[in-house]
């Protein structure tokens, strides 16, 4: 972060000014010159990363001449309790960039978000800070429109034990439960894994019950965004995400949103 704010991040464009580097293209898209503003904000692949993250930042809405100006604007627009998330995502994005350049890794936005979430959770556990508990705003469940169903999915994860669980419920226009599933998991790696598993279980339940015309709700914005992205997911849970996309394509009418 210090290098970033000082404008000395070792991007390919910056290194080309100091030594003989022929390739200055962005390692993510390969279409533009890699400078700090492009690789952390302007790149089309990076735009997907910020959208599917917990902050849901729409980087295209603000044109900035420098990365420092964008960071200052982002911090001004975000609540203070989200600043640690923002900087962790920035760091994780640069770390992933180095993995692509030096190790030939594949760039997967959802995988980076899940990894950054675990890192931040571990940091907070190691550095507890007394803070006022802020209750999450309650969202009242609403009936689906007449003639439609509603599928709600949820996942849970306990980092200390590696255990988790999922649940999915299908209700009709009168709020009556038509089908439901819940099951525990062991050797779980992240909360995101459980959220995606819950979505897959819910979609399979719909298909096996022969149901269609459904409104789908999840409390995980990353799952909703990940299923709206057309590029193949190559993360460690990518096969689950791709299964969900395939199951969604078999439905004749559906909506999907995060709550």
ChimeraX attribute file (.defattr): number of C-alpha atoms within 10 A of each C-alpha:
attribute: neighborCount
match mode: 1-to-1
recipient: residues
	/A:1	12
	/A:2	8
	/A:3	9
	/A:4	16
	/A:5	12
	/A:6	9
	/A:7	14
	/A:8	12
	/A:9	17
	/A:10	14
	/A:11	21
	/A:12	19
	/A:13	19
	/A:14	17
	/A:15	15
	/A:16	14
	/A:17	9
	/A:18	8
	/A:19	8
	/A:20	8
	/A:21	12
	/A:22	9
	/A:23	13
	/A:24	18
	/A:25	17
	/A:26	20
	/A:27	21
	/A:28	20
	/A:29	15
	/A:30	12
	/A:31	12
	/A:32	15
	/A:33	18
	/A:34	24
	/A:35	22
	/A:36	22
	/A:37	18
	/A:38	17
	/A:39	25
	/A:40	22
	/A:41	22
	/A:42	19
	/A:43	23
	/A:44	15
	/A:45	17
	/A:46	20
	/A:47	19
	/A:48	21
	/A:49	28
	/A:50	23
	/A:51	20
	/A:52	24
	/A:53	25
	/A:54	18
	/A:55	16
	/A:56	15
	/A:57	17
	/A:58	14
	/A:59	20
	/A:60	12
	/A:61	7
	/A:62	9
	/A:63	10
	/A:64	16
	/A:65	8
	/A:66	13
	/A:67	20
	/A:68	16
	/A:69	13
	/A:70	17
	/A:71	18
	/A:72	10
	/A:73	13
	/A:74	16
	/A:75	14
	/A:76	11
	/A:77	9
	/A:78	13
	/A:79	9
	/A:80	10
	/A:81	9
	/A:82	13
	/A:83	15
	/A:84	11
	/A:85	17
	/A:86	20
	/A:87	15
	/A:88	18
	/A:89	25
	/A:90	19
	/A:91	16
	/A:92	18
	/A:93	22
	/A:94	18
	/A:95	12
	/A:96	21
	/A:97	22
	/A:98	15
	/A:99	15
	/A:100	15
	/A:101	13
	/A:102	9
	/A:103	10
	/A:104	11
	/A:105	12
	/A:106	15
	/A:107	22
	/A:108	21
	/A:109	24
	/A:110	27
	/A:111	20
	/A:112	19
	/A:113	22
	/A:114	21
	/A:115	16
	/A:116	21
	/A:117	21
	/A:118	17
	/A:119	15
	/A:120	15
	/A:121	13
	/A:122	12
	/A:123	11
	/A:124	11
	/A:125	10
	/A:126	9
	/A:127	9
	/A:128	8
	/A:129	8
	/A:130	6
	/A:131	7
	/A:132	6
	/A:133	6
	/A:134	6
	/A:135	6
	/A:136	6
	/A:137	6
	/A:138	7
	/A:139	7
	/A:140	7
	/A:141	10
	/A:142	9
	/A:143	15
	/A:144	18
	/A:145	13
	/A:146	9
	/A:147	10
	/A:148	17
	/A:149	25
	/A:150	24
	/A:151	25
	/A:152	21
	/A:153	26
	/A:154	21
	/A:155	24
	/A:156	20
	/A:157	22
	/A:158	14
	/A:159	16
	/A:160	6
	/A:161	10
	/A:162	14
	/A:163	18
	/A:164	22
	/A:165	21
	/A:166	24
	/A:167	21
	/A:168	24
	/A:169	19
	/A:170	24
	/A:171	20
	/A:172	19
	/A:173	15
	/A:174	12
	/A:175	14
	/A:176	11
	/A:177	14
	/A:178	12
	/A:179	15
	/A:180	17
	/A:181	14
	/A:182	15
	/A:183	12
	/A:184	13
	/A:185	14
	/A:186	12
	/A:187	10
	/A:188	18
	/A:189	19
	/A:190	20
	/A:191	22
	/A:192	24
	/A:193	25
	/A:194	24
	/A:195	26
	/A:196	28
	/A:197	25
	/A:198	25
	/A:199	29
	/A:200	23
	/A:201	22
	/A:202	27
	/A:203	26
	/A:204	16
	/A:205	19
	/A:206	23
	/A:207	15
	/A:208	9
	/A:209	11
	/A:210	9
	/A:211	14
	/A:212	16
	/A:213	15
	/A:214	23
	/A:215	19
	/A:216	21
	/A:217	20
	/A:218	22
	/A:219	15
	/A:220	21
	/A:221	19
	/A:222	25
	/A:223	23
	/A:224	20
	/A:225	19
	/A:226	24
	/A:227	19
	/A:228	13
	/A:229	13
	/A:230	9
	/A:231	12
	/A:232	13
	/A:233	21
	/A:234	16
	/A:235	17
	/A:236	14
	/A:237	19
	/A:238	18
	/A:239	13
	/A:240	17
	/A:241	24
	/A:242	19
	/A:243	17
	/A:244	21
	/A:245	19
	/A:246	13
	/A:247	15
	/A:248	19
	/A:249	11
	/A:250	12
	/A:251	16
	/A:252	9
	/A:253	12
	/A:254	16
	/A:255	12
	/A:256	16
	/A:257	15
	/A:258	14
	/A:259	13
